[in-house]
Amino acid sequence: MKNTFLLVVTCLFLAACSSEISKEKDASLPNTSIQETTTENVLDLLYLELKEQRPELIALEKQIEEVDQAKEKTLGDYKKYNSKNEQYYLTANQHLSNIKDSLLRNSVELLLNKSQYAYDQENAAMSLAVAQLENRSANLHDHQEALKIILTMNLMEKYQKKQLPDDTEYQKIIDRYNQSIHAADSLLQAK
């Protein structure tokens, strides 16, 4: 029980000292987006820095934005078109139930089904194109995310190597803890 208490106190003290050492070390470093971030998206900040340095990344982002806008416009037009057709056939089938003459209702139903079948056949190619469009869009955005990760990874690895805290101060504090623990144990045994 006493060792657990000492371990908890030791951990708390180490955490507090570690935080102070990190703050002192960060204060002495030049400003970069990595050091300035706390809860922000480090990857996006690094990628933003890269875009400022590499015009080809800006051009790619613009190209992606333009193709996304074109996709949304095209899909919007198709969705309106398809929605009107689906709505028509749904409403027509509801109106069909209002026809009391069963022979006439069956004839109209046959015509309606034939029309809907023809629409479905003609629309099949368009539905396939829409699915391919969505697939290509998802694929492009996957590539975009992979590019961001791969390009920023190098910057992050450089940061990791250059900014790794020196463990000398940590070791000194650990030694002080060990001395304090030993002193506490000595006092406990002397009791």
N, C-alpha and C positions, 0 to 999 in steps of 0.2 A: 504494500500500500504506500509506504513512504517513498519507495523507488519510483512508483508511478507518479506520485505528486512531483517529485524532483524532475522526472522526465518531462512532464507537462510544463512545468515552469521553465525548464531549459529550452524546450521547443518554442515557447512564447517569446523568450528573450532572444533566441536566434532569429526568429522571424522579424522581430522589431529591429534588430541590428542589421539584418539583411536589407530591409527596406531603407534604412538610413544610408547604408553604403551605396545602394543602387541610386538613390536620389543624388548623393554627392557625385557619383561617377557620371550620371546623366547630365548634371549641371555643367560639368567641365567639357562636354563634347559639343562639337558643332551641330547646329540644327539640321535635322533631316526629317522627312515625314515619318520614318519609322520611330524615331525617338519622341516625336511630338504626339503620337497617337496614344490614346488610352483605351477607348472602347470603339473607336472607329474601325472601319474595314481596312486593314493594313494592305491587303492585296490590291484593292481598288486605288488606294492612295499611291502605291508604288507604280501601278499601271498608268495612272494619270501623269506621274513624273516621266515615265517612259514615253508617253504620247507627246509630251512637250518637247522631248529630245528627238523623236523619230517621226517625221512627217508621213511616212508610209503607214504608220498606225492610225494617224488621224484620217488618212484617206480610206483605210479599210473600215474604220468606224462609220464614216460618212456613207460608204457604199452599203454597209449592212443596214444602216438606218433607212436609206432610200429604198432598198429592196423590201424591207419590212413594211414601209408605208405603202408601197405598190401592192404587196400581198394583202394588206388589210383592206385597201380600196377594192381590189378585185374580189376578195372573199365577201366583202360587204355587198357588192353588187349581186354576186351569185346567191348569197343567203337571202336577200330580198326576193330575187326571182324564184328560188326554190320554195321559200315560205309562202309566196302567193299561190303557187301551184298546189302545194300540200293543203293549204287552207281551202282552196277551191274544191278539191276532191273531198275533203272532210265535210264541208258545207253541203256539197251536192249530194253526198250520201245521206246526210240528215234530211234534206228536202225530199229525197227519194221516198223516205218513209211516210211522207204526207200524201203520196199518191195512193188513192183507195182502190183504183182499178188494178187488180193483180196482174192482168195480161200486159197492160201499159207499163206498170211498174217494173215487171220483169224485162220488158224490151228496153226501157230506159236504163235499167241496171246493167244490162248486157253492153249497151253503148258506152255507159260510164266506165265500166271495167275495162273495155277495149281501149278507151281513151287514156285511162290511167296507166294501163300496161304499156302503151306506146310512149307515154311521157317517161315512164320509168326506164324503158329501153334507151330512149334518146338521152336521158339524164345520166345513165350509167357511166358513159365516158367522162362526163363532166364531174361526177362524183369521184371517179378515179383520179382525175386531174387535181381535184381539191385535196384528196388524200396525199397525193405525191407532193403537192405544194406544202402542205403541213409537215410532211416528212422532211423535205429539203430545208425548210425553215428550222426545224428542230436540229437537224444535222449541222447547219451553219452555226447555230448558237452553241452547240456542243464544241465545235472547233474554236469558236471565239473564246469560250471559257478555258479550253485547254491552252490556247495561246496566252491568255492572261496569266495562267498558273506557271507555265513554262518560262515565260519571259521574266516574271517577277521573282521566280525561285532563285535565280542567280543573284539578284540584288539582296534577297533575304539571306542567302548563304554568306555573302560578303559581310553583311551586318553582323551575322552570328559570329564570324571569325574575328572581326575587328572589335566588337563590343562585348565580348565574353568577359564577365567580371573576373578580376583576379581573386583567387581564393585565399591569398595571404591573410587578409584581415579576418576572413571567416575562421581560418585555422587558429589565429590568435584568440579569437573569442571562444572557440571550442575549447582551447587549452584553459582559458579562464573558467569556463563552465566546469571542466573536469576538476580543476583545483577547488572550486566552490563545492562541487558534489563530494569530493574527498574530505573537505573540511566538515561538511554537514554529516557525512558518514562517521567521521572521527568523533564528533560531538554526540552522535546517537549511540555509538559504542561505549563512550565514556560514561554514559548514563547508568 
